């Protein structure tokens, strides 16, 4: 399953020119990379911080929803992070 959280506002930087973004998550890395590829993203854009994800612009977020991504809340994301930490211990 593919998941996205809500859009967050941000200030553009030299590296990131957009004013909002969200995160794309999945149940597995293969699903995550495959879906990101369908959105026109490169695998090297993945971020492997606490929970593997891609940052999406508002336009890519809309496309992800069209392609079937499920919108989730920040509390869901926090629960996933907590579960990921528990699995590593």
C-alpha positions in Angstrom: 0.0 0.0 0.0 1.1 3.5 -0.8 0.5 6.4 1.7 0.9 10.2 1.7 0.5 12.7 4.4 -0.9 16.2 4.2 0.7 19.2 2.5 3.0 21.3 4.7 4.0 24.9 4.0 7.7 25.6 3.6 10.0 28.4 2.5 11.8 27.9 -0.8 15.5 27.3 -0.7 18.3 27.1 -3.3 17.7 23.3 -3.4 13.9 23.3 -3.0 12.0 25.9 -5.0 8.4 24.9 -3.9 6.3 26.4 -1.1 4.7 23.1 0.0 5.5 19.5 0.2 4.3 16.1 1.7 5.8 12.7 2.1 5.3 9.5 0.2 5.5 6.2 2.2 4.9 2.5 1.4 4.7 -0.8 3.1 7.9 -1.9 1.4 10.9 -0.3 -0.3 10.0 -2.0 -3.6 6.5 -0.5 -3.5 7.9 2.9 -2.6 10.4 3.0 -5.4 8.0 1.6 -8.0 5.3 4.1 -7.2 7.8 7.0 -7.1 8.9 5.9 -10.6 5.3 6.1 -11.8 5.3 9.7 -10.5 8.4 10.5 -12.6 10.8 10.5 -9.7 14.3 9.0 -9.5 15.1 6.3 -6.9 18.1 8.4 -5.7 15.6 11.0 -4.5 14.4 8.6 -1.7 15.2 9.6 1.8 16.3 7.0 4.3 15.8 8.9 7.6 13.6 7.4 10.3 11.1 6.2 7.8 12.0 5.7 4.1 10.1 8.3 2.0 10.1 10.7 -0.9 9.2 14.4 -0.6 6.4 15.3 -3.0 5.3 18.7 -4.4 1.6 19.5 -4.4 1.4 18.5 -8.1 3.0 15.1 -7.5 0.8 14.7 -4.4 -2.3 15.2 -6.6 -1.0 12.6 -9.1 -0.3 10.2 -6.3 -3.9 10.4 -5.1 -5.1 9.8 -8.6 -2.9 6.7 -8.8 -4.4 5.3 -5.6 -2.2 6.6 -2.7 -4.0 6.6 0.6 -3.9 9.8 2.6 -2.8 9.3 6.2 -2.6 11.6 9.3 0.5 12.7 11.1 -0.5 10.4 14.0 -0.4 7.5 11.6 3.1 8.5 10.5 4.2 8.7 14.2 2.8 5.2 14.8 4.7 3.9 11.8 7.9 5.5 13.2 7.3 4.0 16.6 6.7 0.5 15.1 9.8 0.8 12.9 11.9 1.6 16.0 10.4 -1.3 17.9 11.3 -3.7 15.0 14.9 -2.6 15.1 15.3 -3.3 18.8 
